[in-house]
Each structure stands twice: as structure tokens, then as C-alpha cells.
Amino acid sequence: MATYTLSGQYVDIVGKKIFPAELQIQNGFIEKITPCETAPNHFILPGFIDSHVHIESSMLIPSSFARLAVVHGTIGTISDPHEIANVCGVEGVHYMINNGKKVPFHFFFGAPSCVPATVFETAGAAIHSNEVAELLANKDIYYLSEMMNFPGVLYKDEEVMKKISAAHKAGKPVDGHAPGLMGAEAKQYIQAGISTDHECFTIEEAVDKLSFGMKILIREGSAAKNFEALYELLDDHPNMMMLCSDDKHPDSLLEGHINTLCARAVAKGIDVFNVLRAACINPVLHYKLPTGQARIGDPANLIVVEDLSHFKVKETYINGALVASAGKSMIPFVQEEAINQFDAQPINEASIQVNEKQYPTNESGLIPVMEAIDGQLITHCKWMQATTQEHEIVSNTQEDVLKMVVYNRYYNAPPKMAFIKNFGFQHGAIASTVAHDSHNIIAVGVDDASIVKAINLVIAQKGGISCVKELEEAVLGLPVAGLMSAEDPYKVAEAYTKIDQMAKSLGSTLSSPFMTLSFMGLLVIPHLKLSDKGLFDGDEFKLF
């Protein structure tokens, strides 16, 4: 690789200094940093790192994700392949690693800790503690992915503790997932050797966990948005904070990534060095990443930004190679074969009818209704009067209570139904095989005919997302595990944008209807969810 120089305002994040300098790059490493009297008025700093993301939620395979991310100055991700692992097991983890290696980008994958996430849903695979230990011995695995089974940690479940112990023996950190956990239980969870959490949705919860030595990741994705609640912690605890997206749909990734969080934090008055420490330095230190900190002797994983307020990226370099310039990605498109596990058969309207005598009620005869919250993964449980027709419970658009269906995609089983509030549809339905954590088929709509049509559209594709609006229908196929497309990422993003707009035209005011729907089967997030085995009480951690 040729030797070249980069000139600009060098940002020493740890030293909290900015000065004009020339960086000499040789063989992909920073050979010299030479202060000079004048330099161009743009800024050179380490590339951004997303400290927790499920690549699968972008609906793009890793090589395609990288093509979009580098445009925004992202040079690496702490990537949890939990989603594909729940579909394809260890084979899915290796699929992600191998595809990621085909492009100049730093994917730091973890060993999934919770496959399946719970026993109250059907996944496509299971990864036991012995397999987790084997993954952790792999040099391409950097950590144990988020330990979602926090009850298992608190009650010292043998299998859970073996997985945590395997990470400690391998000298690799353990990521956490403990929404709402505080006080003595949070302390016990953290003292099991779990070092991060990205699920805090109040500053009180985050401060409580910080007090026990846990690092907090501020999450701002396509569905879960916790930045506004937590951003002040960047100044209060600069060495303990990181930034992440967790889940980001392709249209959102087109618009921006960690750079947009940096801009928002600086606009809020947060010290720019504290912001950049969270975005560029803390992940490197915590996960012991080989990307460096843009110092002499480090790999040249650098970005050039126009200013330190908007963070518009002019250039991105990975290991000294220019991979993005002037808003254009230089990472080539990679052709990749699909892997999947899908055996769902088409369904009919009769199979999703809900008999009022067979649906759970309380002592007042009210039914539990899931209340979706825009920008959050948690739901509320509301007890409401059922709307019935000929002894069947049906949707009520006037009350904004719609039928939701989860249908097993791995083997033949009857679908399960529930009712949900806040989707706002006045007609039609949407369906998806992106449904955390087991990725069965999930759908919501105003009438059975629309719901069935939407479900059968994704079945025909062996995975994808669909929308039905009167006589109009649309589907985006996701043949890689029913989660991702191997097509050109810009085309995928364009197709997603169109179907997302179509879903919103059904009447929804949700910022991301498909992303919100994908979390309505996520049993490890309170309070009320639906799996392929039935309605789930997240507080009691049991099926109704």
C-alpha cells in the first residue's frame, strides 16, 4: 500500500486537543502525526463504532450494511448475530462472519447467549453452552452477546452461568440486557460479570446501573429511541458511555448512523470530546478492538468530517484504504448465496378467528390488549372491552384495537392471536418474518382477509415483509434467513422505503410500523407480548 499524507485539524479525543497536523499513512498504519502551522479546515478523527447492533435488522447482509455505513463514517460495529442464530444456529453466525470478511469493514461479532431467547416461543435452532464456548474460542468472536435471560442470571440457571463463565475464561466481555432492572437485582446481575446494558429507558435506571460499575449504551435505532432520556450522561460519566443503534432499518441507515447521534449530542451542549469518546474510543477500550484510536502506530481507521457540529463525513478510511468519499461508498457489491429455515404453509381466514369464550379475560370480563409505544420496545397491558361479531373477537378501528397474529414458520402449528392498540390502521394489514427473537411470522391488520393475504405473501417469498391495502399489495422478499436480502443495498433501501410509506398510508402514525411490529413478539421486554405459543405476561414471565 502506498504512503500518503492526510492534512487537517487533528482531533486528539483523549487529550482533548485539536491542532493542525499532517498524518503520514504507510502500509495502512499511521506512521507519523506532525503538527504544522496551517492545515485545511476539516477535521481528522477515529472512525465511529456502533457499540451494539443486530446487522440483520438492516435487512442487509453484512457486506451490504458496510457499503451504507462507511458513508456516515462508521468503520466498525459490535455486532450481535443473535437474530440469524435463532433461525439457523451456529451456521448462521459463521455465515455473518464469512460474509463480513469479504469487504473492508470491521465487524466484531459476539457469541449469541440466548438461542432460543425463552422456552415460550419456537426458534429454528438452539445454541448450548458447549457451542457458546467453542464460538468464544474463535478469534473472530469478541464477546458474549447480550444476556437477555436476566431471570436466569438472578436464579443462577446452570446453562446461563456456564455461558457467562466461558466468556470470562476466554477473557472476553459479556454484554447485558436487563430492561427496568434496578437496585439489588441490578447489582446481582452486574456482579455476575455482565458489563454493559443498552436497554435503559430512564435516566434513573441508567444511573442506578452506573453506580454498580456497568457501562451504559445510549440507543437510538429505528424503533427504540432512548437518546433524549439519556444524553446528559455523556458529560456526567464520559468514560462509561457508548452509542449504539441496536436495530436500524435500511432507509434509516441511508440517512445516517452514529454521526447523527454525535450531531444531536453536540447540539444539546454536550462536550464534543465526551461525545467523541463515546462514539470512537470507549468501544475500542471496552472490547479491546484492534481498530486503534488514531494514534501513531495505530491502523488508519480514520474519518474526515467538515465540522464538529454536524459531522458530515467527507472521507472514510479503513486500514488506510479510502472506502467512502463525498457521500459515495467505494465498497463493492458482494454476491452471496442465501441460507434459510422456513417451512410455513399458507393459512386461511378460519384459522385466525378468535372465539370469545377461549380468549383470556379478567374478573370484569375485559380482555388484555397490548399497547404499542412509538420509539420504545416495552408495551403496556390495557384491559378493554372486546368487540365481538357472532361470538368472535374482531378488530375495532374506532378504538384503534387491531388483531395481531404470530404464526410458526418452522413447522406446521396453529397460529396464535392477540389484540394490539396504537397501530392506527383504518384498513389493510402488514406482515413480517422479522419478529424478534425467534422470527416467526407476525402480522397486524383490521380484517382477517387482509391479515391472511399479508401472511401468505411473505410465505410465498420464504420470508420478507408485506403490506396489503384494499386491492393493492406489496412484498419485499428477505430470503437470507427470512431476515435479510443479498441484493444491492440501495435497491433494498428504496424498496423498503416504498413499502414503509404504504404501511403508513393505512393510517398509522408510528414512525416505523414494521420495526415496531417486529418487537411485539419480543418476550424478554415487558409487559405484554405474543409468541407462536400464545399471549405472554412479561412481568410474571409466563404464558396466559
Secondary structure, DSSP 4 states (H G I P E B T S, - for coil): ---EEEEEEEEETTTTEEEEEEEEEETTEEEEEEE-S---SSEEEEPEEEEEE-GGGGTB-HHHHHHHHGGGTEEEEEE-THHHHHHHTHHHHHHHHHHHTTSSSEEEEEE-S-SSS-TTS--S----HHHHHHHHTSTTEEEEEEE--HHHHHTT-HHHHHHHHHHHHTT--EEE--TT--HHHHHHHHHTT--EE----SHHHHHHHHHTT-EEEEEB-SS-B-HHHHTTHHHHSTTSEEEE-BS--HHHHHH-SHHHHHHHHHHTT--HHHHHIIIIIHHHHHHT-TT--S-TTSB--EEEES-TTT--EEEEEETTEEEEETTEE-SPP----------PPP--GGGG--BTTTS---TTSPEEEEEE-TT-S-EEEEEEPPPEETTEE--BTTTTEEEEEEE-SSS----EEEEEES---SS-EEEES--TTT--EEEEESSHHHHHHHHHHHHHTTSEEEEEETTEEEEEE-TBTTTBB-S-HHHHHHHHHHHHHHHHTTT---S-HHHHHHTTT-TTSSSEEEETTEEEETTTTEE-
